[in-house]
């Protein structure tokens, strides 16, 4: 089921955090609305508290509650209290001196064939089985079948592009790959933001999404999550304990196609939670081909090439190359930066490259003169692929290489 809040009456206060007038309720199990800028929906009204209202996922339902402000929001005209209220399609959520939202939801595809989905699970690389399932869905009027046919074997497809738009609300914690328009593999890691969704909550939402029914690989950067504050909850615990919770989430929500779970743990960390083996055996009852790996392969070597620009003003390059050996590389005009590119157009820190979940991401930074790719300014984090070229404000062009 996909759900959202849609802005139905703007009001006088500015509203931030919406995409095409909507907040997609996906990726978190809790969303915050209020005056603070770090809320999922920030409403610039002095009549609202910093964190005014919360929408939470509980027992398979979205519920709304007041967080104790002086001016509670109204649900269908009645004041909200601290007790959670279940949302139903068409509900109106009105904020004092601010906007009004309408709650809506779509049911996932009702037409499903257990036999055809099991056939895909047995041979997910057989394109004929995908086509049979797509034709079966189309015959029953399901648009999902049409979307499957428009996606190539490795392409994303229209529904996947909609899914990627919803990933905005995952705070860049998921790196997905697709097969026949469905999720094939996901890598989970903490974002650069202050708060995060914990891996079990992410897995529950990803596997419950219509695109998650054929998920085959899950990889979680357990060590990076440790101690990170969660979105509206306690911080993430030790890696072994998080691994246990991840296995519980997979056992409850993942489908029989799941083949691989990568949960990096040391031997001493595994010894801290002896229940891990029992959890894996429990997962095998629903996912007989599941292999759990507690190690992760070493990262592939990567480097930057100076494709254009004055080499004299780009420090750190050797023979036109800068090896990416550290997990994080700051780039800017400051001498303390790992990669120094001198220019009056560059702030001390222009951007950074960070290795996350075995891949490299170019972090988005807000500057008057942004980094550009294909002439367009970078407005969000970008996963780097081999050969991708990005241009600095100074005119230097850097090519990312990771064969």
Residue pairs with C-beta under 8 A, 6 or more apart in sequence:
1 105
1 106
1 107
1 108
1 208
2 24
2 25
2 26
2 105
2 106
2 108
2 166
2 209
2 210
3 24
3 25
3 26
3 62
3 87
3 103
3 104
3 105
3 106
4 22
4 23
4 24
4 25
4 103
4 104
4 105
5 22
5 23
5 25
5 41
5 55
5 93
5 101
5 102
5 103
5 104
6 21
6 22
6 101
6 102
6 103
6 104
7 15
7 18
7 21
7 22
7 99
7 100
7 101
8 92
8 100
8 101
8 102
9 94
9 99
9 100
10 99
11 45
11 95
11 97
11 98
11 99
11 100
12 45
12 97
12 98
13 43
13 44
13 45
13 48
13 95
13 97
13 98
13 99
14 43
14 44
15 41
15 42
15 43
15 44
15 98
15 99
16 37
16 41
16 42
16 43
16 44
17 23
17 39
17 40
17 41
17 42
18 41
19 165
19 168
23 31
23 40
23 41
23 101
23 169
24 165
24 166
24 168
24 169
25 31
25 55
25 57
25 62
25 169
26 166
26 169
26 170
26 205
26 209
27 166
27 167
27 169
27 170
27 171
27 173
27 174
27 197
27 202
27 205
28 40
28 57
28 169
28 170
28 197
28 201
28 205
28 231
28 232
29 56
29 57
29 197
29 201
29 204
29 205
30 54
30 55
30 56
30 57
30 231
30 232
30 233
31 40
31 41
31 54
31 55
31 56
31 169
32 39
32 40
32 41
32 51
32 53
32 54
32 231
32 232
33 39
33 40
33 41
33 43
33 52
33 53
33 54
33 55
33 73
33 95
34 41
34 42
34 43
34 48
34 49
34 50
34 51
34 52
34 53
34 67
34 69
35 42
35 43
35 44
35 45
35 46
35 48
35 49
35 50
35 52
36 42
36 50
36 51
38 193
38 194
38 195
39 50
39 51
40 169
43 52
43 95
43 98
43 99
45 95
45 96
45 97
45 98
46 97
47 71
47 95
47 96
47 97
47 98
48 69
48 71
48 95
48 96
48 97
48 98
49 67
49 68
49 69
49 70
49 71
51 67
52 66
52 67
52 69
52 73
52 95
53 64
53 65
53 66
53 67
53 73
53 80
53 93
53 95
54 64
54 65
54 67
54 232
55 62
55 63
55 64
55 87
56 62
56 63
56 64
56 65
56 84
56 232
57 63
57 205
58 84
61 86
61 87
62 86
62 87
62 103
62 105
63 84
63 85
63 86
63 87
64 73
64 75
64 80
64 84
64 85
64 87
64 93
65 80
65 81
65 82
65 83
65 84
65 85
66 72
66 73
66 79
66 80
66 81
66 82
67 82
68 82
71 96
71 97
72 79
72 80
72 81
72 96
73 79
73 80
73 93
73 94
73 95
73 96
74 80
74 92
74 93
74 94
75 85
75 91
75 92
75 93
75 94
76 91
76 92
77 92
77 94
87 103
88 103
89 103
89 104
89 105
90 102
90 103
90 104
91 102
91 103
92 100
92 101
92 102
92 103
93 100
93 101
93 102
93 103
94 100
94 101
108 209
108 210
109 137
109 142
109 144
109 210
110 142
111 137
111 140
111 141
111 142
113 133
113 136
116 129
116 132
116 133
116 136
117 133
117 213
117 214
117 255
118 256
119 129
119 132
119 133
120 126
120 129
120 130
120 133
120 214
120 257
121 214
121 255
121 256
121 257
123 129
124 179
124 214
124 216
124 257
127 153
127 180
130 148
130 153
130 180
131 149
133 145
133 148
134 145
134 146
134 148
134 149
135 145
136 145
137 144
137 145
137 148
138 145
138 146
138 149
139 145
144 159
144 210
147 157
147 158
147 159
147 181
148 157
148 180
148 181
148 182
150 157
150 158
150 181
151 157
151 158
151 160
151 178
151 180
151 181
152 180
153 179
153 180
154 178
154 179
155 178
155 181
156 164
156 178
156 181
157 178
157 180
157 181
158 181
159 181
159 210
159 211
160 178
160 181
160 182
160 183
160 211
163 176
163 183
163 209
163 211
164 176
167 174
167 176
168 380
170 191
170 197
170 202
171 191
171 193
171 195
171 196
171 197
171 231
172 191
172 192
172 193
172 361
172 380
172 381
173 188
173 189
173 190
173 191
173 196
173 197
173 202
174 186
174 187
174 188
174 202
174 206
175 186
175 187
175 189
175 356
175 357
175 359
175 383
176 183
176 185
176 186
177 183
177 184
177 185
177 186
178 184
178 211
179 214
179 216
180 214
181 211
182 211
182 212
182 213
182 214
182 215
183 206
183 209
183 211
183 212
183 214
183 215
184 214
184 215
184 216
184 217
185 215
185 216
185 217
185 218
185 219
186 206
186 215
186 217
186 218
186 219
187 219
187 220
187 221
187 356
187 357
187 358
187 359
188 199
188 202
188 203
188 218
188 219
188 220
188 221
188 357
189 220
189 221
189 224
189 225
189 356
189 357
190 196
190 221
190 224
190 225
190 228
190 236
192 354
192 363
192 381
194 229
195 229
195 230
195 231
195 232
196 225
196 228
196 229
196 230
196 231
196 236
197 230
197 231
198 225
198 230
198 233
198 236
198 242
198 245
199 220
199 222
199 225
199 236
199 242
199 245
199 246
199 249
200 242
200 245
200 246
200 248
200 249
201 230
201 249
203 218
203 246
203 249
203 250
203 253
203 254
204 249
204 252
204 253
206 212
206 215
207 213
207 215
207 249
207 250
207 253
207 254
207 255
208 253
212 255
213 255
213 257
214 255
214 257
215 254
215 255
215 257
215 258
216 257
216 258
216 259
216 260
217 258
217 259
217 260
217 261
217 262
218 246
218 250
218 254
218 258
218 260
218 261
218 262
219 261
219 262
219 296
219 357
219 358
220 242
220 243
220 246
220 261
220 262
220 263
221 264
221 356
221 357
222 239
222 240
222 242
222 243
222 246
222 263
222 264
222 265
223 239
223 264
224 356
225 236
225 239
225 242
226 236
226 237
226 238
226 239
226 242
227 235
227 236
228 235
228 236
229 235
230 236
236 242
238 269
238 272
239 264
239 265
239 269
240 265
240 269
240 270
240 272
240 273
240 276
241 272
241 273
243 263
243 265
243 273
243 276
244 273
244 275
244 276
244 279
246 261
246 263
247 261
247 263
247 276
247 279
247 280
247 282
247 283
247 292
248 279
250 258
250 261
250 283
250 287
250 290
251 279
251 282
251 283
251 286
254 283
254 286
254 287
255 286
255 287
256 286
256 287
256 288
256 289
257 287
258 287
258 289
258 290
259 287
259 289
259 290
259 291
260 290
260 291
260 292
260 293
261 290
261 291
261 292
261 293
262 293
262 296
263 292
263 293
263 294
264 294
264 295
264 296
265 294
270 276
270 294
280 290
280 292
283 290
283 292
284 290
296 358
297 358
299 355
299 358
300 358
300 402
300 403
301 323
301 402
302 323
302 324
302 360
302 400
302 401
302 402
303 321
303 322
303 323
303 324
303 401
303 402
304 317
304 321
304 322
304 324
304 339
304 353
304 398
304 399
304 400
304 401
305 320
305 321
305 398
305 399
305 401
306 314
306 317
306 320
306 321
306 322
306 396
306 397
306 398
306 399
307 389
307 397
307 398
307 399
308 395
308 396
308 397
309 341
309 392
309 394
309 395
309 396
309 397
310 396
311 317
311 320
313 341
313 342
313 343
313 394
313 396
314 339
314 340
314 341
314 342
314 396
315 339
315 340
315 341
315 342
316 322
316 338
316 339
316 340
322 329
322 339
324 353
324 355
324 360
326 338
327 354
327 355
328 352
328 353
328 354
328 355
329 338
329 339
329 352
329 353
329 354
330 336
330 337
330 338
330 339
330 349
330 352
331 337
331 338
331 339
331 341
331 349
331 350
331 351
331 352
331 353
331 392
332 340
332 341
332 346
332 347
332 348
332 349
332 350
332 351
333 340
333 341
333 342
333 343
333 346
333 347
333 348
333 350
334 340
334 348
334 349
336 348
337 348
337 349
341 350
341 392
341 394
341 396
342 394
343 392
343 393
343 394
343 396
345 369
345 393
345 394
346 369
346 392
346 393
346 394
347 367
349 365
350 365
350 367
350 371
350 392
350 393
351 362
351 363
351 364
351 365
351 371
351 378
352 363
352 365
353 360
353 361
353 362
353 363
353 384
354 360
354 361
354 363
355 361
359 383
359 384
360 383
360 384
360 400
360 402
361 381
361 382
361 383
361 384
362 371
362 378
362 381
362 382
362 383
362 384
362 390
363 381
364 378
364 379
364 380
364 381
364 382
365 371
367 393
369 393
370 377
370 378
370 379
370 393
371 377
371 378
371 390
371 391
371 392
371 393
372 378
372 390
372 391
373 382
373 388
373 389
373 390
373 391
375 391
378 390
382 388
382 390
384 400
384 402
385 400
385 402
386 400
386 401
386 402
386 403
387 399
387 400
387 401
388 399
388 400
389 397
389 398
389 399
389 400
390 397
390 398
390 400
391 397
391 398
392 398
